[in-house]
């Protein structure tokens, strides 16, 4: 119980700092503890609801959430997450993990090469985005969320920065969108019997606390450093996903 609480704090910090859900740590941790993989993914989806909600509250106080972009992302991500969760019932994910991992390496490189923009240089209301493309990215982030047990931030953040949103705002907006994505996936996983409620009271308190800490750390981190750290995390996740897809016993 104590171990899971501290795991929750670490996951919450990383999830909030980088706009991720935290499933990349929750799923393998639960799996190592003996939870079957489908149940680990479902329980992770339920846990991410609390992580993203906590970080969204923190980022809302910082006024860094682009609500219109977040709602457009969530509008299709909800559908995608439901479909992705449904796909876990019959679709072997090994090949998908390899393809997805290779794609993430390319995306991580693109994020790293992009010129950083500090929040002080651009006001939230001055950000101009192609709003017709946002729902497309939201749908695919939802698929990834439901199918792989991640929050969708691994797509949301690079996608929003590609559209021209500074990374601090992209992280905050991704956290906001993940609230709806993970909730949709969690509901479907619960219906499938994949959510192990017994683990949530041990994980959730740490996740909530960690997300508050992570949002504050992100605020104090320069855009160049945040962008670099995000790219490193993305690359690590990509390599892990590829190795798992190829059958290596990676937790």
Short mmCIF file of the C-alpha atoms (twelve columns), coordinates in Angstrom:
data_MODEL
# 
_entry.id   MODEL 
# 
loop_
_atom_site.group_PDB 
_atom_site.id 
_atom_site.type_symbol 
_atom_site.label_atom_id 
_atom_site.label_alt_id 
_atom_site.label_comp_id 
_atom_site.label_asym_id 
_atom_site.label_seq_id 
_atom_site.Cartn_x 
_atom_site.Cartn_y 
_atom_site.Cartn_z 
_atom_site.pdbx_PDB_model_num 
ATOM 1   C CA . UNK A 1   0.000   0.000  0.000   1 
ATOM 2   C CA . UNK A 2   2.828   2.406  0.916   1 
ATOM 3   C CA . UNK A 3   4.703   1.438  -2.243  1 
ATOM 4   C CA . UNK A 4   1.694   2.181  -4.447  1 
ATOM 5   C CA . UNK A 5   1.170   5.533  -2.730  1 
ATOM 6   C CA . UNK A 6   4.720   6.636  -3.578  1 
ATOM 7   C CA . UNK A 7   4.401   5.200  -7.090  1 
ATOM 8   C CA . UNK A 8   1.329   7.409  -7.421  1 
ATOM 9   C CA . UNK A 9   3.301   10.502 -6.379  1 
ATOM 10  C CA . UNK A 10  6.070   9.817  -8.930  1 
ATOM 11  C CA . UNK A 11  3.566   9.079  -11.687 1 
ATOM 12  C CA . UNK A 12  1.546   12.186 -10.817 1 
ATOM 13  C CA . UNK A 13  4.623   14.425 -10.999 1 
ATOM 14  C CA . UNK A 14  5.735   13.095 -14.394 1 
ATOM 15  C CA . UNK A 15  2.208   13.046 -15.799 1 
ATOM 16  C CA . UNK A 16  1.506   16.663 -14.862 1 
ATOM 17  C CA . UNK A 17  4.928   17.959 -15.954 1 
ATOM 18  C CA . UNK A 18  4.643   16.466 -19.424 1 
ATOM 19  C CA . UNK A 19  0.880   16.434 -20.019 1 
ATOM 20  C CA . UNK A 20  0.775   12.636 -19.997 1 
ATOM 21  C CA . UNK A 21  -1.713  10.406 -18.262 1 
ATOM 22  C CA . UNK A 22  0.812   8.262  -16.414 1 
ATOM 23  C CA . UNK A 23  -0.280  4.904  -17.764 1 
ATOM 24  C CA . UNK A 24  3.247   4.248  -19.023 1 
ATOM 25  C CA . UNK A 25  4.234   3.689  -15.367 1 
ATOM 26  C CA . UNK A 26  0.974   2.507  -13.804 1 
ATOM 27  C CA . UNK A 27  0.421   -0.364 -16.259 1 
ATOM 28  C CA . UNK A 28  3.844   -2.046 -15.819 1 
ATOM 29  C CA . UNK A 29  3.782   -1.459 -12.040 1 
ATOM 30  C CA . UNK A 30  0.439   -3.189 -11.630 1 
ATOM 31  C CA . UNK A 31  1.533   -5.935 -14.011 1 
ATOM 32  C CA . UNK A 32  4.684   -6.577 -11.933 1 
ATOM 33  C CA . UNK A 33  2.479   -6.808 -8.828  1 
ATOM 34  C CA . UNK A 34  0.543   -9.625 -10.472 1 
ATOM 35  C CA . UNK A 35  -2.373  -7.821 -12.114 1 
ATOM 36  C CA . UNK A 36  -3.269  -9.337 -15.497 1 
ATOM 37  C CA . UNK A 37  -2.370  -6.990 -18.363 1 
ATOM 38  C CA . UNK A 38  -5.938  -6.169 -19.468 1 
ATOM 39  C CA . UNK A 39  -6.892  -5.399 -15.861 1 
ATOM 40  C CA . UNK A 40  -3.734  -3.324 -15.453 1 
ATOM 41  C CA . UNK A 41  -4.662  -1.264 -18.519 1 
ATOM 42  C CA . UNK A 42  -8.250  -0.814 -17.325 1 
ATOM 43  C CA . UNK A 43  -7.209  0.136  -13.794 1 
ATOM 44  C CA . UNK A 44  -4.634  2.527  -15.239 1 
ATOM 45  C CA . UNK A 45  -7.334  4.250  -17.306 1 
ATOM 46  C CA . UNK A 46  -9.432  4.737  -14.170 1 
ATOM 47  C CA . UNK A 47  -6.430  6.084  -12.220 1 
ATOM 48  C CA . UNK A 48  -5.534  8.553  -14.950 1 
ATOM 49  C CA . UNK A 49  -8.900  10.279 -14.506 1 
ATOM 50  C CA . UNK A 50  -7.762  11.501 -11.072 1 
ATOM 51  C CA . UNK A 51  -4.231  12.389 -12.213 1 
ATOM 52  C CA . UNK A 52  -5.408  14.547 -15.098 1 
ATOM 53  C CA . UNK A 53  -8.174  16.144 -13.029 1 
ATOM 54  C CA . UNK A 54  -5.706  17.171 -10.325 1 
ATOM 55  C CA . UNK A 55  -3.179  18.576 -12.807 1 
ATOM 56  C CA . UNK A 56  -5.955  20.369 -14.724 1 
ATOM 57  C CA . UNK A 57  -7.040  22.167 -11.559 1 
ATOM 58  C CA . UNK A 58  -3.445  23.283 -10.978 1 
ATOM 59  C CA . UNK A 59  -2.991  24.443 -14.573 1 
ATOM 60  C CA . UNK A 60  -6.347  26.209 -14.532 1 
ATOM 61  C CA . UNK A 61  -5.088  28.309 -11.618 1 
ATOM 62  C CA . UNK A 62  -2.001  29.122 -13.694 1 
ATOM 63  C CA . UNK A 63  -4.280  30.093 -16.629 1 
ATOM 64  C CA . UNK A 64  -2.407  27.902 -19.085 1 
ATOM 65  C CA . UNK A 65  -5.227  25.736 -20.433 1 
ATOM 66  C CA . UNK A 66  -6.484  26.503 -23.940 1 
ATOM 67  C CA . UNK A 67  -10.027 25.333 -23.215 1 
ATOM 68  C CA . UNK A 68  -11.310 25.518 -26.788 1 
ATOM 69  C CA . UNK A 69  -8.458  23.361 -28.090 1 
ATOM 70  C CA . UNK A 70  -8.873  20.969 -25.141 1 
ATOM 71  C CA . UNK A 71  -12.588 20.538 -25.780 1 
ATOM 72  C CA . UNK A 72  -11.991 19.973 -29.509 1 
ATOM 73  C CA . UNK A 73  -9.387  17.327 -28.641 1 
ATOM 74  C CA . UNK A 74  -11.673 15.653 -26.126 1 
ATOM 75  C CA . UNK A 75  -14.713 15.691 -28.438 1 
ATOM 76  C CA . UNK A 76  -13.205 13.004 -30.669 1 
ATOM 77  C CA . UNK A 77  -10.801 11.493 -28.121 1 
ATOM 78  C CA . UNK A 78  -13.790 10.264 -26.100 1 
ATOM 79  C CA . UNK A 79  -14.996 8.262  -29.095 1 
ATOM 80  C CA . UNK A 80  -11.479 7.073  -29.881 1 
ATOM 81  C CA . UNK A 81  -10.839 5.942  -26.293 1 
ATOM 82  C CA . UNK A 82  -14.071 3.949  -26.242 1 
ATOM 83  C CA . UNK A 83  -13.137 2.260  -29.528 1 
ATOM 84  C CA . UNK A 84  -9.580  1.632  -28.345 1 
ATOM 85  C CA . UNK A 85  -10.782 -0.008 -25.123 1 
ATOM 86  C CA . UNK A 86  -13.175 -2.179 -27.143 1 
ATOM 87  C CA . UNK A 87  -10.325 -3.191 -29.484 1 
ATOM 88  C CA . UNK A 88  -8.341  -4.686 -26.567 1 
ATOM 89  C CA . UNK A 89  -10.874 -7.531 -26.449 1 
ATOM 90  C CA . UNK A 90  -9.764  -9.039 -29.740 1 
ATOM 91  C CA . UNK A 91  -6.784  -7.173 -31.200 1 
ATOM 92  C CA . UNK A 92  -3.221  -8.360 -30.420 1 
ATOM 93  C CA . UNK A 93  -1.289  -5.203 -29.658 1 
ATOM 94  C CA . UNK A 94  2.312   -6.400 -30.203 1 
ATOM 95  C CA . UNK A 95  2.523   -5.258 -33.823 1 
ATOM 96  C CA . UNK A 96  0.812   -1.992 -32.932 1 
ATOM 97  C CA . UNK A 97  3.321   -1.343 -30.152 1 
ATOM 98  C CA . UNK A 98  6.254   -1.685 -32.557 1 
ATOM 99  C CA . UNK A 99  4.678   0.633  -35.142 1 
ATOM 100 C CA . UNK A 100 3.579   3.099  -32.477 1 
ATOM 101 C CA . UNK A 101 7.000   3.054  -30.810 1 
ATOM 102 C CA . UNK A 102 8.839   3.783  -34.071 1 
ATOM 103 C CA . UNK A 103 6.442   6.647  -34.740 1 
ATOM 104 C CA . UNK A 104 7.054   8.045  -31.244 1 
ATOM 105 C CA . UNK A 105 10.821  8.174  -31.835 1 
ATOM 106 C CA . UNK A 106 10.258  10.326 -34.912 1 
ATOM 107 C CA . UNK A 107 7.782   12.511 -33.020 1 
ATOM 108 C CA . UNK A 108 10.205  12.923 -30.090 1 
ATOM 109 C CA . UNK A 109 12.895  14.116 -32.514 1 
ATOM 110 C CA . UNK A 110 10.518  16.626 -34.100 1 
ATOM 111 C CA . UNK A 111 9.534   18.012 -30.713 1 
ATOM 112 C CA . UNK A 112 13.179  18.322 -29.698 1 
ATOM 113 C CA . UNK A 113 14.093  20.225 -32.874 1 
ATOM 114 C CA . UNK A 114 11.189  22.657 -32.612 1 
ATOM 115 C CA . UNK A 115 12.106  26.181 -31.468 1 
ATOM 116 C CA . UNK A 116 11.026  26.673 -27.822 1 
ATOM 117 C CA . UNK A 117 8.669   29.510 -26.913 1 
ATOM 118 C CA . UNK A 118 8.357   30.739 -23.332 1 
ATOM 119 C CA . UNK A 119 4.824   31.397 -21.963 1 
ATOM 120 C CA . UNK A 120 5.822   35.006 -21.281 1 
ATOM 121 C CA . UNK A 121 6.415   35.528 -25.014 1 
ATOM 122 C CA . UNK A 122 2.890   34.548 -26.116 1 
ATOM 123 C CA . UNK A 123 -0.394  35.172 -24.334 1 
ATOM 124 C CA . UNK A 124 -2.940  32.363 -24.292 1 
ATOM 125 C CA . UNK A 125 -5.544  34.376 -26.203 1 
ATOM 126 C CA . UNK A 126 -3.001  35.180 -28.935 1 
ATOM 127 C CA . UNK A 127 -2.438  31.535 -29.898 1 
ATOM 128 C CA . UNK A 128 -3.851  30.754 -33.355 1 
ATOM 129 C CA . UNK A 129 -4.450  27.110 -34.264 1 
ATOM 130 C CA . UNK A 130 -5.953  25.224 -37.191 1 
ATOM 131 C CA . UNK A 131 -9.061  24.107 -35.326 1 
ATOM 132 C CA . UNK A 132 -10.168 21.793 -38.136 1 
ATOM 133 C CA . UNK A 133 -7.178  19.527 -37.470 1 
ATOM 134 C CA . UNK A 134 -7.505  19.352 -33.681 1 
ATOM 135 C CA . UNK A 135 -10.338 16.759 -33.614 1 
ATOM 136 C CA . UNK A 136 -8.275  14.491 -35.901 1 
ATOM 137 C CA . UNK A 137 -5.404  14.418 -33.424 1 
ATOM 138 C CA . UNK A 138 -7.877  13.950 -30.587 1 
ATOM 139 C CA . UNK A 139 -9.359  10.844 -32.187 1 
ATOM 140 C CA . UNK A 140 -5.972  9.135  -32.550 1 
ATOM 141 C CA . UNK A 141 -4.919  10.088 -29.023 1 
ATOM 142 C CA . UNK A 142 -8.151  8.500  -27.822 1 
ATOM 143 C CA . UNK A 143 -7.429  5.278  -29.702 1 
ATOM 144 C CA . UNK A 144 -3.968  5.135  -28.102 1 
ATOM 145 C CA . UNK A 145 -5.465  5.833  -24.686 1 
ATOM 146 C CA . UNK A 146 -8.042  3.064  -24.781 1 
ATOM 147 C CA . UNK A 147 -5.912  0.491  -26.582 1 
ATOM 148 C CA . UNK A 148 -2.590  0.923  -24.783 1 
ATOM 149 C CA . UNK A 149 -3.720  2.229  -21.370 1 
ATOM 150 C CA . UNK A 150 -1.938  5.573  -21.769 1 
ATOM 151 C CA . UNK A 151 -3.547  8.952  -21.298 1 
ATOM 152 C CA . UNK A 152 -3.167  10.169 -24.856 1 
ATOM 153 C CA . UNK A 153 -0.703  12.923 -23.961 1 
ATOM 154 C CA . UNK A 154 2.031   11.219 -25.991 1 
ATOM 155 C CA . UNK A 155 0.007   12.344 -29.013 1 
ATOM 156 C CA . UNK A 156 -1.682  15.463 -27.636 1 
ATOM 157 C CA . UNK A 157 1.444   17.403 -26.642 1 
ATOM 158 C CA . UNK A 158 3.501   16.858 -29.840 1 
ATOM 159 C CA . UNK A 159 0.382   17.454 -31.937 1 
ATOM 160 C CA . UNK A 160 -0.456  20.750 -30.233 1 
ATOM 161 C CA . UNK A 161 3.149   21.969 -30.434 1 
ATOM 162 C CA . UNK A 162 3.166   21.043 -34.126 1 
ATOM 163 C CA . UNK A 163 0.088   23.221 -34.571 1 
ATOM 164 C CA . UNK A 164 1.993   26.109 -33.007 1 
ATOM 165 C CA . UNK A 165 1.110   25.992 -29.319 1 
ATOM 166 C CA . UNK A 166 4.009   26.675 -26.867 1 
ATOM 167 C CA . UNK A 167 4.863   23.524 -24.919 1 
ATOM 168 C CA . UNK A 168 3.787   24.885 -21.514 1 
ATOM 169 C CA . UNK A 169 0.289   25.531 -22.848 1 
ATOM 170 C CA . UNK A 170 0.291   22.232 -24.761 1 
ATOM 171 C CA . UNK A 171 1.091   20.284 -21.575 1 
ATOM 172 C CA . UNK A 172 -1.668  22.049 -19.639 1 
ATOM 173 C CA . UNK A 173 -4.235  21.645 -22.438 1 
ATOM 174 C CA . UNK A 174 -3.340  17.984 -22.866 1 
ATOM 175 C CA . UNK A 175 -3.906  17.365 -19.148 1 
ATOM 176 C CA . UNK A 176 -7.347  18.951 -19.459 1 
ATOM 177 C CA . UNK A 177 -8.294  16.860 -22.517 1 
ATOM 178 C CA . UNK A 178 -7.088  13.646 -20.854 1 
ATOM 179 C CA . UNK A 179 -9.741  14.032 -18.131 1 
ATOM 180 C CA . UNK A 180 -12.409 13.225 -20.706 1 
ATOM 181 C CA . UNK A 181 -10.361 10.704 -22.687 1 
ATOM 182 C CA . UNK A 182 -9.424  8.580  -19.693 1 
ATOM 183 C CA . UNK A 183 -12.961 8.752  -18.299 1 
ATOM 184 C CA . UNK A 184 -14.362 7.374  -21.550 1 
ATOM 185 C CA . UNK A 185 -11.795 4.576  -21.657 1 
ATOM 186 C CA . UNK A 186 -12.278 3.802  -17.959 1 
ATOM 187 C CA . UNK A 187 -16.044 3.423  -18.374 1 
ATOM 188 C CA . UNK A 188 -15.611 0.947  -21.217 1 
ATOM 189 C CA . UNK A 189 -12.912 -0.990 -19.333 1 
ATOM 190 C CA . UNK A 190 -15.183 -1.109 -16.280 1 
ATOM 191 C CA . UNK A 191 -17.964 -2.547 -18.430 1 
ATOM 192 C CA . UNK A 192 -15.488 -5.168 -19.675 1 
ATOM 193 C CA . UNK A 193 -14.520 -6.013 -16.084 1 
ATOM 194 C CA . UNK A 194 -10.964 -4.731 -16.485 1 
ATOM 195 C CA . UNK A 195 -10.957 -2.184 -13.633 1 
ATOM 196 C CA . UNK A 196 -9.703  -3.542 -10.291 1 
ATOM 197 C CA . UNK A 197 -11.287 -1.083 -7.835  1 
ATOM 198 C CA . UNK A 198 -9.263  -2.477 -4.923  1 
ATOM 199 C CA . UNK A 199 -6.049  -0.820 -6.185  1 
ATOM 200 C CA . UNK A 200 -7.461  2.685  -6.641  1 
ATOM 201 C CA . UNK A 201 -7.530  3.808  -2.948  1 
ATOM 202 C CA . UNK A 202 -3.783  3.126  -2.748  1 
ATOM 203 C CA . UNK A 203 -2.840  4.815  -6.032  1 
ATOM 204 C CA . UNK A 204 -5.180  7.807  -6.294  1 
ATOM 205 C CA . UNK A 205 -4.053  9.889  -3.242  1 
ATOM 206 C CA . UNK A 206 -0.444  9.803  -4.426  1 
ATOM 207 C CA . UNK A 207 -1.488  10.619 -7.999  1 
ATOM 208 C CA . UNK A 208 -3.429  13.694 -6.866  1 
ATOM 209 C CA . UNK A 209 -0.556  14.990 -4.718  1 
ATOM 210 C CA . UNK A 210 2.051   14.255 -7.386  1 
ATOM 211 C CA . UNK A 211 0.055   16.026 -10.100 1 
ATOM 212 C CA . UNK A 212 -0.056  19.218 -8.036  1 
ATOM 213 C CA . UNK A 213 3.715   19.063 -7.538  1 
ATOM 214 C CA . UNK A 214 4.332   18.325 -11.227 1 
ATOM 215 C CA . UNK A 215 2.256   21.288 -12.408 1 
ATOM 216 C CA . UNK A 216 4.243   23.623 -10.150 1 
ATOM 217 C CA . UNK A 217 7.552   22.203 -11.371 1 
ATOM 218 C CA . UNK A 218 6.482   22.660 -14.998 1 
ATOM 219 C CA . UNK A 219 5.659   26.303 -14.325 1 
ATOM 220 C CA . UNK A 220 9.219   26.917 -13.089 1 
ATOM 221 C CA . UNK A 221 10.880  25.024 -15.955 1 
ATOM 222 C CA . UNK A 222 12.098  26.863 -19.044 1 
ATOM 223 C CA . UNK A 223 10.503  25.896 -22.358 1 
ATOM 224 C CA . UNK A 224 13.785  24.583 -23.789 1 
ATOM 225 C CA . UNK A 225 14.375  22.334 -20.774 1 
ATOM 226 C CA . UNK A 226 10.749  21.132 -20.677 1 
ATOM 227 C CA . UNK A 227 10.848  20.365 -24.386 1 
ATOM 228 C CA . UNK A 228 14.098  18.435 -24.016 1 
ATOM 229 C CA . UNK A 229 12.881  16.422 -21.038 1 
ATOM 230 C CA . UNK A 230 9.608   15.630 -22.807 1 
ATOM 231 C CA . UNK A 231 11.530  14.356 -25.848 1 
ATOM 232 C CA . UNK A 232 13.676  12.103 -23.644 1 
ATOM 233 C CA . UNK A 233 10.605  10.664 -21.903 1 
ATOM 234 C CA . UNK A 234 8.981   10.074 -25.297 1 
ATOM 235 C CA . UNK A 235 12.070  8.276  -26.608 1 
ATOM 236 C CA . UNK A 236 12.257  6.044  -23.519 1 
ATOM 237 C CA . UNK A 237 8.578   5.158  -23.863 1 
ATOM 238 C CA . UNK A 238 9.071   4.428  -27.560 1 
ATOM 239 C CA . UNK A 239 12.014  2.060  -27.005 1 
ATOM 240 C CA . UNK A 240 10.149  0.276  -24.209 1 
ATOM 241 C CA . UNK A 241 7.071   -0.103 -26.403 1 
ATOM 242 C CA . UNK A 242 9.105   -1.500 -29.315 1 
ATOM 243 C CA . UNK A 243 10.907  -4.024 -27.102 1 
ATOM 244 C CA . UNK A 244 7.623   -5.183 -25.563 1 
ATOM 245 C CA . UNK A 245 6.101   -5.493 -29.012 1 
ATOM 246 C CA . UNK A 246 9.024   -7.656 -30.109 1 
ATOM 247 C CA . UNK A 247 8.478   -9.983 -27.161 1 
ATOM 248 C CA . UNK A 248 11.218  -8.922 -24.775 1 
ATOM 249 C CA . UNK A 249 10.286  -9.358 -21.076 1 
ATOM 250 C CA . UNK A 250 10.200  -5.623 -20.345 1 
ATOM 251 C CA . UNK A 251 7.957   -4.619 -17.371 1 
# 
